[in-house]
């Protein structure tokens, strides 16, 4: 049997199906779009507040805060010096405001993804049935091209910051969910039995045994969530999110090599800073759990 004989819908039937799906989604967007926008108003307010706070903070103070956070997380003067030099170069090249906007949306989206992802990961670790249901959803979220799920987001919420944030959160959520689930499931069964022997209830066992021991895996998930959020910066700029992605998009559209290169390097610098600090912090937690001294 050749491919031409493969049973399939006729063109008219396929066209009718597409029209039905499009019409149904348009009706849903018209009826519930405004309610969804109001539902996400607190998230938008949080982003606007964060963006204004970072933009209004004097640059020397902002660099000092970022350097302090880097030192607390990594305990490495090399990383601290790298953070200071990177931000000084970014400011000198005139990309400070866009960098602060990008830093704001990455911070907000990562915080939301972690707040949603850790509880879901805990539920997956506690229930095989939940894991069976959630895992295919995560697979779709990870493999679906980002441009595809931008379509319903934009149709429902329009062009703007909320649509961009949702796109970033959906794209960055799976790692924190999967690694939280994995970290809790990999806690040694002997430790769980010892906790049960001491009479701990489920909440005490989770908060005092499983989550602390799963922290290295959870922080690895946070690291991956941050990296995926940064990778969505340029795509989010296509639907109205301001930041380093918009100059890159402008450079692509107008063939401005220098603008694209410089803003791309700024995104890379942020990615390296986030990656190094979160990795070092996760390694410190792991060494602490293994009873080794911090270096």
N, C-alpha and C positions, 0 to 999 in steps of 0.2 A: 504494500500500500504506500503510495507516494504522499508527500506532505500536502499536496493539493487536495487529496481526498480526506484529510483529517477533519473530523466533524467540528464545526464551529458555527457561531452565530452569523447570520447574514449582516451585511453592512447596515441595512435599514434597522434591524433589531439592535445592533450595537449602538447606532446613533440614537435610537430611542432610549436605550438604557442610560447613555451618557447624559442626555437631556433631562431624564428623570432625576438622576443624581444631582446634577447642577441645579435644577429647579428646587429640589428638596432642600439643598444646602442654602440656597439664596433665601428661601422662605424662613429657614431656621435662623439665619443671620439677621434677617429683617425683624424677626420677632424677639430674639434673645440677645442680639448684639449689644444693645444699649445697656441691658442688665449686666452683661458680662463686663462691659467697660466700667460700670460702677463697682462691680465686685473687685476689680483690680485697681481701683483708685488708691487704696492704702499702699499697695506696692509701688505705684507711680509716685506717690508722695514721699515714700521712703527713698526712692532713687533721686528725686529732685532735691530733697534735703541733703543727701549724701554728696551729690554733685556740687551744690552750692557751698557746702562746708569745705570740700577739698579745694574748690576754686578760690574761696575767700581766705583760706589759710596762707599766710606769708610763706614764700618758697623756702627760706632758711629753716623755718619751723617745720614745714612739711618734710624736708629732707632729714632733719634731725629725728622726727617721729618715725619715718621709714627706716632710718639707720638703727634706731633703738629697737624697733620690732624685729629687724633682721638679726641683731645681736642676741636678743632674747630667744629667738627661734633657733639660731644656728650656733651661737657661741663661737663664731669665727670672725676674726678681724678682717680677713681677706674678703669675705662676703660683704661685710659692712663697708669696706673701702670701695668694693665694686658697686654697691648700691649708691653711694654718694657720687662716685664718678659718673655713673650712668645717668642719674637725675641731673647733674650739672651739665652734662653734654646735651641731654634732651632740652633743658631750659635754654642753653646757649643757642641751639639750632631752631628755637622758636616753636617747639612742640609741647610746651608745658601745659597749656590749657587742654589740648586734645588728650594728652596723657592722663591728666586728672579726671577727665570725663570717662576715659576708658577704665582707669583704676576704679572709679565709682561704680560703673555698671558691672565690672568683674566682681567686685566686693559684694555688691547686692545680690547678684545672681548666684554666686558661690554660697552665700549665707542661706539663701532660699533653698537652693538645691540640697545643701547639707541638712537643713531643718526638715525637709521633706524626705530625703533619701535615707537618713539613719533610722527613723521609725519604720519605714518600709522594709529596710534590711533586717531590722530586729524581728518584724513579723514573719519575714521569709525564713529566718533562722529558727523561729519557734514552731513553724507550721510547714510541713512538706506540701500540703495542699495549696497554701498561699504561694510557695515558691513555684509550684507547677503553673499557677495562674499568672504570676507576675513575670516570670522569666521570658515567655514569648513576647510580652509587651516591651520588655527591655531590649530584646533582640530587634524588634521593629524600630524602636527609638534609636538604636545604635547604627542600624544598617540603612534606614530610610534616608535618601538624599535630603539634605537640609532644605534645598529649594522646594521640595515637594510639600513638607509640612509648613513652609512659609505661606503657601497658598491659603489654607483655611484660616491660619492665624490672621493674615492681612484682611481676608474677607470678613472675619468676625470683628476685629478690633481696629482695622484701618492701619494706615502708615503712622508710625510713631514709636515712642519709647517702650510702651507696654508690649506691643507686638514683638519688638526686638528682644526684650527681656525674656518673654515666654519662649521664643525660639532658642535663645541661649540656654535657658534652664532645661528645656526638653532635651537638647543635645548633650548637656553636661551632666544630667542626672544619673544615668545608668552606672557609671563607675562607683560612685559612693554607695549606691544600693547594693551592688554585687559584692563589693569588698567588705561592707559591713556584715552582710550575710555570711560571707566566707570566713571572716575573722572570728565571728561568734561560733560558727560550726566547728572551727578548728581548735577551739579551746580543749585542752586535754580532758578526756572523760574522767581520769582519776581525780582531777581538781574538782570537777562537778560532783563526783561522788563524795569527796571530802566535805564540800559545802553542804550537800544534803545531809551528811552525817552530823553536821553541827546544827542542823535544824533551821537552815535559812529558808525563807519563802521565795517565791519566784522573783519578786521585785528585788529583794536583797541579793539574790544570786546573780541577777542581771547587772545591777548597778555596781556591786562590790567585787564580782568575780569575772563575769563574762566580758562586759564592756572594757574594764581596765586591761584585761589580757588581749583584747581584740584591738586596742588602740593603734598599734603599728599598722595593721591592715586598714583601719579606718582612715588614718592619716595618709596612707598611700592612695585611698579613694579620694580624699580631699585634694591631694596633689593632682590627680588625673582630672578631677572636676575643674580645677583652676585652668589646667592646660587646655582642656576642651572649650572652656568659656573664652579663653583668649583666641583660640582658633576660629571662633565664630564672629570675631570683631568686624572683619571686613564684610561678611555676609549680612550681619545685623545692620551695617551702615546702609545697605540697599533699601531698608525699610524705615529709615529715618533716625537711626541711633547715631548721635554725634560722638566723635572720638577719633582715634587714630585710623579707624577704618575708612572714614569718609575721604581723607586725602588720598589714601591708597586707591579707593574706587575712582576718584577724580583722575588720578594718574593713569589708571587703566583706560578710562574713557578717552582721555586726551593725549595719551602717550607721553606723560611727564615722568621720565625715568628717575630724575633726582628726587622728586617729591615722594614717589612710591618707594624708592630705595631707603630714604631717611626714615619715613614713617614705619616701613617694614622693620628696620633695625630697632626702632623704639619698641615695637611690639615684641620683637625677639628679646630685647633687654628686659622687659617686664616678665616675659615667660621664664627667662633664666633666673631672675631674682626670685620669683615665686617658687620655681622648681627647687632651687638650691636651699632656700630657707625651709620649705616644708619637708624636703627630704632629710635635711639635717635634724630637724625637730623629731621626725618619725624615727630616725636612727637613735637619737638620744633616748627616746621613750623605750625603744626595744632594748638598748643596753641597760637601762634602768631596770626593766622587767627581768633581765637576765642576771641582775646583781653586779653588773660591771660599773666601774667608776666612769664619770663623764670626763671627756677630754676636750 
